[in-house]
Amino acid sequence: MDTKEYIESGILELYVAGTLSEKENEDVYNVLLKHPDVLDEVLKIEAAVISLTAAVSPHNTQHVFKAVKEQLGLDNNGQVITMNKPKSNWFKYSGWAAAIILAGGLLWTTNQNNTLKSDIQTVETDKELLEIQLEKVDTELSDAKQLITVLRDKDIIAIPLAGQTAYPEAYAKAYWDKKGDVVYFDLQGLPTPPNGKVYQIWSLKLSPLTPTSLGTVDNFTTNESKIFTINNANESEAFGITLEPAGGSQSPTLEQLYTLGAVSTSS
């Protein structure tokens, strides 16, 4: 067998591309077993296809088609141009075409794989966000159940805080757990404070009037429930809420007193 003529026939490229019939594949396989130089040529063709696939990405695939045109003897307008050797070999060119088609298929598979990886990453990100949201919901449910338990406690003192001159429509409610030195303030009835202002909560002794700051409500806007937990170890006789500059004040600004409520003497 003339192995050089066999190699130049183009059948090896068709073999690599997988376009031969079962009988033809078997014939080529038997030739490879008998002729190491033919086997070496097949390995070179496979290496060339793999190298071509690895070197070409979707943004410069025009180089692949340029190479195809050069191998098939086409000019830029898709017209056949005169080759240096007038003698053409249909099997050789069809083999090259099959090899390029195989390379294109590998490129398409690579792109599909990258797209799939991107989709998987998106799903994983969505899953993480969902887990965070579920964790937040679980925490909120746990806090809500705890609050309900507290509010139903028979020893909890409920103090309504009515609106005052600064904002008559305002209202709030305090739930005082004297045993735990904690007051739960429901501030749903207060308007959102303007920029640079915060609500400040005061514990009051009435005779003589002695205010003690229990702190400022700095996260009023972000707290959706509008329920705030404030420590209070004072012997409070009333609670008041004023609107103060950010950072709070040493003493309440009475002109900005929004709500006020006295602790029932029967509590």
N, C-alpha and C positions, 0 to 999 in steps of 0.2 A: 504493500500500500504506500502511495505517495502521501506522507503525512503533511507535507507543506501544502499540497493542493487541497487536501482535506480541511486543513486549518483555514485556508483562504476562501473556502466555499461559503462560509457564513453560517454553517449549521451549528457551530459551537455557540455562537451568540444566541441563536434560537433555542438551543438547549438550556443555556443559562436563563433566558427569559421565560422558559417553561411553556413554549408555544408548540413544541413537537408532539406528535402522536405517541401513544404508549410504545408502539413498535419502534418508532424512530428513536425514542429515548433509550430503549433497550439496546439498540444498535450502537448508539453513541457511547453508552456505558461500557459495552464490550470493547470498543475501540480504546477507551481510556484505560482499561485494564491491561491492554496489550502494548500501548504506546505511551510511555512516560512524557514524551514531548507534547503530545496532544493534551494529556492531563495537565501539564504545566501551563499550557495556553488557556485552558478552562479556568484555572486558578487565577491567571492574570486578568481574564475578562471579569470574573467575579470581583476581584480586588478593585478593578477600574470602576465598576458600577457602584460599589460601596463607597469608594473615594469620591466619586461624582455626587452621590447622594449626600454625603457628609459635608461636602464643600458648598453645596447650593442650598440657600434658604429661600422662603417664599418671596422675599423682597428683591432677589436678583435671579429669578428663574429665567430671565431673558437670556442669560449666558448659556443655559442648557439648550434652549431652542436655537441659539446661535451655533452651538456646537453641532446640533442635529443638522442644521442647514448646511454647515460646512461639510459634514460627512455625507450628506445626501446630494450635495452639489446644487444647493438652492441659493439664489441671491436674496437681497433684503426684501424684494417684492414677491418672493415666493416662486420666482421663475427659475427653471433649470438653467445652469450656466455650464459652459464647456469645461470639462475636466482636462487635466494634463494628459491623462491616459484615456483615449477615446473608448477603449474597451471597457464596458460596464459589467459588473457582477451582481446580478439581482439578489442572490443569496447573501452576499456580503453586506449590501446596503440594508436589506430587510433584517439582517442580524443586528446591525447597529440600531436600527429603529426599534427593534424589540428590546434591546438593552436599555435604550433611553426611556421607552415606555415603562420598563421595570423600575428604572430610577425614579420616574415621575410617580409611579405607584408607591414607592417607598417614601417619597416626599409627602405624598398625600396622607399616608399612614402616620408619618411623624407629626404632621400638622393636626390630624385627628387626635393623636395621643396627647399632644400639648393642650388641645382644647378640652379634652376629657380631664386632664390634670387640673386645668383652671376651673372647670365646673366642680370638681371634687373639692378644691380649695374653697370655692364659694359656699358649697354645702356645709363644709366643716366650720367656716366662719359663722354662717347662719345658725348652726347648731350651738356654737359657743355663745352667741348672742341670746339665743332662746334659753340656754341654761342659766345665763346671768339674769334674764327676766324672770324665769321661774324661781330662782333663788330669792330675787327681790320680792316676788309675790308671796313666797313662803314666809319671808321675814315679816312682811306687812300683815299677813294673816295671824302670825304668832303674836305680833304686837297688839293687833286688834283684839284677839282672844284674851290677852293679858289685861288690856284696858277694860274690856267688858267685865272681867272678873273683879277688877278693882272697883268699878263704878257700882257694881251690885253688892259690894260689901256694905253691911248695915252700919258699920262704924265710919263710913266715908261721909264727910260734911259737904253738901252741895251749896254753893254760894252764887246766886245770880248777880252779874255785874251789869247795871243799867247804863244806857247812854247818857252822856253829860252835854253841857252847853257846847263844847268844842265840836261834837258830832253826835247829835241827839239820836240818830238812827243806829248808832253803834250798840252792840251788846256782846256779852261774853259770859262764860260760866267757869267757876273754879270748883274743883273736886279735891278736898283736902283730906289727905291721909295723915292724921296727926300722929299715929303710932309710927309711921315710917318717915315722918318729917318730909313729906312730898306733897306737892300740889300739882294737879293736872289742869291746865288752863285750855279751855276750848275757845279759840279766838276766831271762829268761823265768821262771826258777825262784825269783824273789824275790816275796814277797807285796806287795800294795799298801801303801805306807807310810801310817800314820795321819795325820790332819790335824795340820799344824804340824811334820811331820817329813819329812826327805828322806834319800835315800841319798847317801853321800859315798864316793868312790873314792880309794884311797891306793896310791901306789907305795912299796914298802918296800925298804930295805937291811937285811940281817939281822944283820950284825956290825959295829958294834952296831946294834940295832934303830933305824932312822931312817925315820919316815914322811914322805912328801911328798904333799900333797893334789893330786889331779888334777881336783878340782872336784866339784860336786854334781849330782845327776840331778834337775832341777827339773820335767821334763816326763814323768815316769815313767807317769803315768796316761793321758796323751793319746797316747803313742807306742805304737801297736798292735803293732808288731814287737818291741818291747822290746830293740832293738839300738841301742846308743849309741856314737858315735865320739868318742874322747877323745885329745887330743894328749899325747904323752909322749916327752920327750927325755931322760928319766932312765935311768941304768943300773940298772933295776929288777931286784931279785932275787925279788920276790914282789908280789902284788896283794891288797889286802883291801878289803872293803866294809862300812861301818858305817852305822848309822841315827843321824842327827844332827838337832838342831833346824834349822828352816828357816833358810837362809843359811849353814849349815855350821859347822864347828868348826876351831879352830887345830890341835888334835891329836885323834886318833881316840879315841872313847869305847869302850874295849876291852870293856866290859860289853855293848855293843850291836854287837859284831862279828858280822856275819851270815855272811860267806863269806871264805875265805882260800885262796890257792893260790901255791905257789912255782914260779918259772921253772926248768925242767929245766936242770941243769948241762951236759947234752949238746947243748943248743940252740946 
